[in-house]
Amino acid sequence: MTGTATRYLYLVRHGEASPDESGLTEAGRRQATLLGKRLRAVPLAAVHHGPLPRAEQTARQIGEQLKGVPLHMSDAAGDYVPHVPTREELPAESADFFLRFLAGASEEEREHGPALARRALELFTGPVEGEQDRHELLVTHNFLVAWLVRDAMYAPKWRWLGLNHGNAALTVIRYAPGRPATVLLSNDMRHLPTELRWTGFPPEAHI
């Protein structure tokens, strides 16, 4: 009978993207390379990434710093709205703010995003089969990092909103058999010099 082992999921938002989002800036490539160097000591079994250029290029830059770790593209690791809440789901004081933010989501996003979000939970979360712990890296986008952190915290579905992550920042979630998920690390940028942290965020968000 096959047992289960612990999964360690390393979550990364892609590096800084160019204004047209066609790929990474020079800063974004540096961010990804530095993160790859940080992860060299981690026994990664795989690197998963979304299909968009900024995620794929980040994954490849990271992969160049690793030895023999396979890269896998997954639509479930893409950039999409994982859940569009109703007004009734949201706290009264912030409902207008979040609904305005989501007003630009297309019908396609509203239809397909939740299905991809469910698939991401199936693919990337929970303990793994076998006797060996597994370490996996997921290079994705801000919304999906927030969605998976929300799930690990057993927070309501709407709570992916308002959780923001820096480019090439590292979040780690542990899924141990018979125990609740644990967020071990969140939005960590210690591998980045000051000028490469919090890219894309307004100054008041820098910590």
Disulfide bonds with the S-S distance in Angstrom:
none
